[in-house]
Structures are given as structure tokens and as C-alpha cells.
Amino acid sequence: MIQIEICAPGRTSAENAKAGGAGRIELCENLNIGGTTPRMDDVQYCVHDLHLRTHVLIRPRGGDFCYTDEEYNQILSDIRRCKEAGAQCVVVGFLTSDGKVDIERTKAAVAAAEGMEVTFHRAFDRVEDPYEALEEVIGCGCHRILTSGCKPTAEEGIEVLRELVRRADGRIKILAGSGVTPANAARIVSETGVGEIHGSCKRIDCKGNAVTDTRIVRELLERLNVRP
């Protein structure tokens, strides 16, 4: 069965995702800048009160993925705090200034997350060579890669996603994300062979903020024949 992850920018979005039938979220804040690390009390709430499988984005700021030592130390600290809060997975990504996976920092993050899964996020879509990067991320010990196939949306990246799945050959999970909707999700799955789909299922609320929409979550699950 296809696994579905709903991007939830905050507590209300997590509640809406669950109401729509989702069992797994990527918890974050500030989706308007690509997402940042959420509050730890929200992590605890999603894990212990909502009983959701909670994957936590660890990103101290928007922008690039080349972090200062201070920022990187904060990331490691946040990973450990997520472990204490009971999160099942952390979502991270580190690049060098020349567009390659920062292997040293990724390995250290995986070590800090021991006992949790690690997803390498869409920093992957900014690498120079996705197939070289695939092998590097696998070598670092990550459990999955969140990617749009190095295109603006997963639908546009179908060809690369298909090749990543083929080359991964079960050694790492490929999680297709960006622009995933109930209308295109089934096509993305069938044409790439990915086992996991990441969707924001968002709407814009009266304050101009992105929030997960329960109806869209429910429709996405229905289109992929996933039962809550």
C-alpha cells in the first residue's frame, strides 16, 4: 500500500490532517519560506495527543542548506529534542557550497538521530547530480529522500523519480513531493513506482497562512485507495 505523508505547518494543520484520515505528517512551521523547525510542544502534542506518526522538519531558517557551525549545532540539538519528544523521524538536508551532499554533516545528523528514521529533504533537488547524490545519501544511512525529481513539481519530475526508484532498488525510500494533488497523485505513483507520496493538501486561511485542508486530505487518500 502506498504511504501518504501530509505536510502540516503547525498544530491546527496536524489536527486537520488527522481529521482527514492521515496517519503520518511532516510537522513544520513557516511553509511560506519552505518550512522551518516547529515548536517542540507541538511535536509532543502530535505524538502523544494526536497519536500521529510525526516526522519533524529540522531547519533553523529559510534559504540555502549550507549552515554555519552555530546553525548546525542547533540542528543537532533539535534532533535530540525530537527524540526525547518521541518523534518517529527527523527531516534534514545539508549541502556544500558546490552543490553536493554534505556527507560529514549528514552522517553526524543520522548518528544524532539514532533510534529515529531520517529523511533527507528537498535540499536534494538542488544537487548537481541526483544519481551521485542518491548514492551519497544512502551511504550516510538516511532512510528516505523527499524529492520532486529535481523539478519544480513531482509531476514534472516523473522521469527522474522513476530512475531514482530504479537505482535505489529498495535500499532507500523515495518520497515524491511538491505539487502533489488528488488529481495527479495516482499518475505520479503509477509512472514512477514510488512507495510514498508527500502532499501539503493546503488552503490559504483568512489570515493568508497555509493550512492543511481536511477535505483535500480525505480526497487524496480516496484517490490512492488508502484507508484511514
matplotlib code that plots the C-alpha trace (Angstrom):
import matplotlib.pyplot as plt

x = [0.0, 1.2, 2.3, 1.0, 2.7, 0.8, 2.9, 1.4, 2.6, 1.5, -0.8, -4.1, -2.9, -1.9, -5.4, -6.9, -4.7, -5.8, -9.5, -9.0, -7.7, -3.9, -1.8, 1.5, 2.6, 5.7, 5.4, 6.9, 6.3, 6.6, 5.7, 5.8, 9.6, 9.9, 9.4, 11.3, 11.6, 8.3, 7.8, 8.7, 5.4, 3.7, 5.9, 4.8, 1.2, 1.2, 3.0, 1.2, -2.2, -3.0, -1.1, 0.2, 3.4, 5.3, 8.2, 9.7, 11.4, 14.6, 15.6, 16.6, 15.8, 14.7, 17.2, 20.1, 21.2, 24.8, 24.7, 27.0, 28.5, 26.1, 23.1, 24.3, 24.8, 21.2, 20.1, 21.8, 20.3, 16.8, 17.2, 18.0, 15.0, 12.7, 14.0, 13.1, 9.6, 9.0, 9.1, 9.5, 11.6, 13.5, 13.8, 17.1, 19.3, 22.8, 24.7, 28.1, 28.7, 29.4, 26.0, 26.9, 25.6, 27.5, 28.4, 30.1, 27.2, 24.6, 26.3, 26.6, 22.9, 22.0, 24.1, 22.4, 19.0, 19.8, 16.5, 14.6, 14.4, 16.0, 14.6, 16.9, 14.6, 14.3, 17.7, 18.3, 16.5, 19.4, 22.2, 24.2, 23.9, 20.9, 22.2, 25.5, 23.7, 21.4, 24.4, 25.8, 22.6, 22.3, 25.9, 25.1, 22.4, 19.3, 16.0, 14.3, 14.7, 11.9, 12.2, 10.4, 12.8, 14.8, 12.0, 9.6, 6.9, 6.9, 4.6, 7.3, 10.0, 8.4, 11.2, 13.9, 11.8, 11.3, 15.1, 15.8, 13.4, 15.1, 18.6, 17.7, 16.5, 14.9, 18.0, 16.2, 12.7, 11.9, 9.2, 7.7, 6.6, 5.9, 2.7, 1.1, -2.7, -5.6, -5.8, -2.2, -1.1, -2.2, -0.3, 2.8, 2.7, 1.9, 4.6, 7.4, 6.9, 7.4, 6.0, 5.4, 3.7, 4.1, 1.3, 0.6, -3.2, -3.3, -5.6, -5.0, -6.9, -8.4, -5.0, -3.1, -1.5, -1.2, -3.2, -3.9, -7.4, -9.2, -11.3, -8.3, -6.5, -9.6, -9.8, -6.1, -6.4, -9.5, -7.8, -4.9, -7.3, -5.7, -8.0, -7.6]
y = [0.0, 3.5, 5.5, 9.1, 11.9, 15.2, 18.3, 20.0, 23.6, 23.7, 22.2, 23.1, 21.6, 18.4, 18.2, 18.8, 16.1, 13.6, 14.5, 13.8, 10.3, 10.8, 8.8, 10.4, 14.0, 16.1, 18.8, 22.2, 25.9, 28.8, 26.9, 30.2, 30.0, 26.3, 25.3, 25.6, 23.7, 23.6, 24.2, 21.2, 21.4, 20.9, 17.9, 16.4, 17.2, 15.4, 12.4, 11.9, 13.6, 13.1, 9.8, 10.7, 9.3, 12.5, 13.3, 16.6, 19.1, 20.4, 23.6, 26.7, 29.2, 29.5, 29.9, 27.6, 24.5, 25.5, 26.2, 28.0, 26.0, 27.7, 26.7, 23.2, 22.7, 24.0, 21.4, 18.6, 19.9, 19.9, 16.4, 15.2, 17.1, 15.5, 12.1, 13.0, 14.1, 10.7, 11.7, 8.8, 10.6, 13.8, 15.6, 17.2, 18.2, 19.5, 20.7, 22.0, 25.3, 23.5, 21.7, 18.3, 16.4, 17.4, 13.9, 14.6, 16.7, 14.2, 11.3, 13.2, 14.0, 10.4, 9.4, 12.0, 10.6, 7.0, 5.3, 7.5, 7.4, 10.2, 11.7, 13.8, 16.6, 18.6, 20.1, 17.0, 18.9, 21.4, 19.0, 19.0, 15.2, 13.5, 10.0, 10.6, 12.3, 9.3, 7.0, 9.5, 9.9, 6.1, 5.9, 8.3, 6.0, 8.0, 6.1, 8.1, 11.1, 13.6, 14.9, 16.3, 14.7, 17.9, 19.7, 22.4, 19.7, 15.9, 15.6, 17.4, 15.3, 11.9, 10.7, 11.4, 10.0, 6.8, 6.5, 7.2, 4.4, 2.1, 2.9, 2.9, -0.7, -0.8, 0.5, 3.7, 5.0, 7.7, 10.0, 12.1, 15.6, 19.1, 19.9, 16.6, 16.8, 14.4, 14.9, 13.9, 11.6, 8.3, 9.2, 10.0, 6.7, 4.6, 6.2, 6.3, 3.3, 5.4, 3.8, 7.1, 10.4, 13.7, 16.3, 19.6, 19.4, 23.1, 26.0, 29.7, 30.8, 34.3, 35.5, 34.5, 31.5, 28.0, 25.4, 21.7, 21.2, 18.2, 17.7, 17.6, 15.1, 12.9, 13.1, 12.3, 9.2, 8.2, 8.7, 6.4, 3.9, 4.4, 3.7, 5.8]
z = [0.0, -0.8, 2.2, 2.5, 4.4, 4.9, 5.4, 8.4, 9.2, 12.8, 15.3, 13.6, 10.3, 12.2, 13.6, 10.2, 8.7, 11.2, 10.7, 7.0, 7.8, 7.7, 10.0, 9.2, 9.0, 8.4, 11.1, 10.4, 10.6, 8.1, 4.9, 3.0, 3.2, 2.6, 6.2, 9.5, 12.7, 14.7, 18.4, 20.5, 22.4, 19.0, 18.4, 21.7, 21.0, 17.7, 19.0, 22.4, 22.0, 18.3, 18.1, 14.6, 13.1, 13.3, 11.0, 12.1, 9.8, 11.3, 9.6, 11.5, 8.7, 5.1, 2.2, 1.3, 3.0, 3.8, 7.6, 9.9, 12.8, 15.2, 13.0, 12.6, 16.3, 16.8, 14.3, 16.2, 19.4, 17.9, 16.6, 20.1, 21.5, 18.9, 20.1, 23.7, 22.5, 20.9, 17.2, 14.8, 12.2, 11.6, 8.2, 7.4, 4.5, 4.1, 1.0, 0.3, -1.5, -4.8, -4.8, -3.4, -0.4, 2.8, 3.7, 7.0, 8.4, 7.1, 8.8, 12.1, 11.9, 11.3, 14.3, 16.5, 15.4, 16.3, 17.1, 14.7, 10.9, 8.9, 5.7, 3.5, 2.4, -0.8, -0.5, -2.7, -5.5, -5.6, -6.1, -9.4, -10.0, -8.4, -9.1, -7.4, -4.6, -4.2, -3.5, -1.1, 0.9, 1.0, 2.2, 5.0, 6.4, 5.6, 5.3, 2.6, 0.2, -0.2, -3.8, -6.8, -9.1, -9.2, -11.0, -9.6, -9.0, -8.7, -11.8, -13.9, -12.3, -13.1, -15.3, -12.7, -9.9, -11.9, -12.4, -8.7, -7.7, -10.2, -9.0, -5.3, -5.8, -2.3, -0.5, 0.4, 0.1, -2.5, -1.2, -4.1, -3.1, -4.4, -6.3, -5.4, -5.5, -5.6, -9.3, -10.1, -7.2, -8.8, -12.1, -10.2, -8.3, -11.3, -13.6, -11.1, -8.8, -5.6, -2.5, -0.7, -1.5, 0.3, -0.1, 1.6, 0.8, 1.8, 1.5, 2.5, 5.5, 6.2, 7.6, 4.4, 6.1, 4.5, 6.5, 5.8, 4.4, 5.8, 2.7, 0.4, 2.6, 2.5, -1.3, -1.7, 0.4, -1.6, -4.9, -3.8, -2.3, 1.2, 4.1, 7.3]

ax = plt.figure().add_subplot(projection="3d")
ax.plot(x, y, z, "-o")
ax.set_aspect("equal")
plt.show()
